[in-house]
Amino acid sequence: MRTTEQLVRCAQSGDPDAFAELLARFEGPALSTAYAILLNPEAARDAAQEGSMKAWQNLGTMKEPEKFGGWFCGIVRNAAIDQRRKSNPVPKVATDHIHNPAAMAEQKELFGQIHKTLQQLDESTRTIVMMRYFDDLPTKQIAALVDLSPGAVDMRLSRARQELRGLLAGAASGKGEMA
Amino acid sequence: MNQNFDEWMRDFAQAQLGPFRGTLAENFQPAPQPRQPLNWQLWTAPLTMAAALLLTVGLTMLAYPREQQMVSSAAAAQLAAKDAGTLTEELWYRDEPGETVLLEDNTPAQVVHCEAYQVVTHVSPDGKEISTETTPVDFVALVSQPVF
């Protein structure tokens, strides 16, 4: 398997397959970054795609190929901010994948609570939470992507989990069966 | 609660972004990459170094015009005799660089590369050595700058 650095060098010399491999490798962090800003799945996908095109166009200016992930997420973040400024998509919770009608109502409510709680966190913490739970990324990798120390990432994750858990426990005890 | 919490969070994240997994690479349509402007720093550094090197070489050659001149036969013979040994007929030797020799004007110089020479030993019929001649054959010693 080629390293990120090798893929970036190939992509810089115009190899689109190498770039597609990079996209596949950093798709999760990119979508998480965009989602943390837009809180709307489709808008996040659009921003990540916009960011992909910009990254391809600007790949030649990249000086540190081993830091591609963080660089790419930065471009996607800017694309998401642009999109929020231009079209301001409404925050939305996706529940399309729930096929069990019995669980649907309950899970919709749970997802709604998580979504609402996420909105109360700062953008950077939301990004970290999404990277951890969408891609199961380890702390060290998240730290490299968001340009923070691993200690700072752990601290934010811990606070976010505490906050989310408290709110969700409250909601669950209200329902009497979720915890 | 912890286990449930992590499961909920994973389910949530998958529900939001999971359907788009694989779409970035799949939908990527490469437009031609723009040509990057010339990086002058990148270009000028090796050029400057090359110019400096040429200048140094030129000045050195001017300062030491005797560089790489032929070593005199006497010096060559002197050098050859050192390694020739005795009782050897028509042997070719090759010296290692680093020897110090005298040029025609008695300036000491260091050998950079040394070609071959021939040693002929005359032996009498009864096996006694009569004389030894050391003759440079196409002897070329390239010498470095004079050693002072």
Interface residues (C-beta under 8 A of the other chain):
Chain A: G14 P16 F19 A20 E21 L23 A24 E27 G28 A30 L31 S32 Y35 P41 A44 R45 A48 Q49 S52 M53 W56 Q57 L59 G60 T61 V93 A94 T95 D96 H97 I98 Q107 L110 F111 I114 H115 V129 M130 Y133 F134 D136 R161 L164 R165 L168 A169 M178 A179
Chain B: M1 N2 N4 F5 D6 W8 M9 R10 D11 F12 A13 Q14 A15 Q16 L17 G18 P19 F20 R21 G22 T23 L24 A25 N27 F28 P30 A31 Q33 P34 Q36
